[in-house]
Amino acid sequence: MIKERKKILSSLTAANGIGISFMLSLLAIIFSGCFDLDSSLFNNDKLTSYQLSTAVIPETLRTQVVLTSQGKKIYGYFVKSPNAGEKNVILYNHGNRDHLQFYWDRVELFYKMGFSVFIYDYQGYGMSEGEPSEEAIYSDANAAYNYLRVSQGYGNGQITVYGFSLGGAPATYLASTVFTPKRFILEAAFASASALTQSGTLLDLPGTYFMKGEYNNAERIKNVAAPVLIVHGTDDKFIDMEKNGKILFRNANDPKTFIAVPGADHSEIPSKMGDALYLSTVKNFILN
């Protein structure tokens, strides 16, 4: 522990622009043993019902789904593309902020591409029961995959796994451990707990010092056999591109593509790319 404290002091001293009062406050929190990034990673809000827009997707084309994960009920929505000849579905693993209702605009973008979509809430998010954890989100992702495979009849070669931010962890788990999807997409994902810690705190410390899980996407992605697309904003202030997106790309197998979106912060990739370019980029990657 003494060595770790010296390491923290050294890191803080090297971090230009950090005030003395901030450093003292941060040190007090860390040395008290209370500093835990899990509370920031899992920024989960509870709902008693979902209020989803019908501006793009008619209510008749979406189905609320209740699954079981670790004995807990988790909720999701399956959106069926009206294109009957299109047997492609996107399994969307959303980010750490809020719930599937917050990410419904992403579902609408995928729907505009002509794809069916399944989005779900992790344990503790939205209407889903339980509490989020690394083990729990992997179980939740597995339940979502099984729903598409068993209840909807999709084959592995028809499923694209997409992970945004926190969703990169369950997405990488599925594509590396559970099955080989048709395509694999990561957007603004972190490489590991350690990389996320360094991105968010300027401290060069193991992520497990702050977080309860390892979330080692950088190691898992080495076992992903599907074609890979990684998209990251150059101005991402939450998950640094160089320490995360570039590491994931370096470890990924061919064929792989990396797109750095100029000026995009963590949640700005579609808007900074422009909806038309974002739509065509993702659609072409999945279909070609």
Buried (B, 14 or more C-beta within 10 A) or exposed (E): EEEBEEBBEEBBEEEEEBEEEEBEEBBEEBEEEEBEBBEBBBEBEEBEEBEBEEEEBEEEBBBEBEBEBBEBEBBBBBBBBEEEEBBBBBBBBBBBBBBBBBBBEBBBBBBEBBBBBBBBBBBBBBBBBBEBBBEBBBBBBBBBBEBBBEEBEBEBEBBBBBBBBBBBBBBBBBBBEBBBBBBBBBBBBBBBBBBBBBBBBBBEBBBBBBBBBBBBBBEBBEEBEBBBBBBBBBBBEBBBBEBBBBBBBEBBEEEBBBBBBEEBBBBBBBEBBEEEEBBEBBBEBBBE
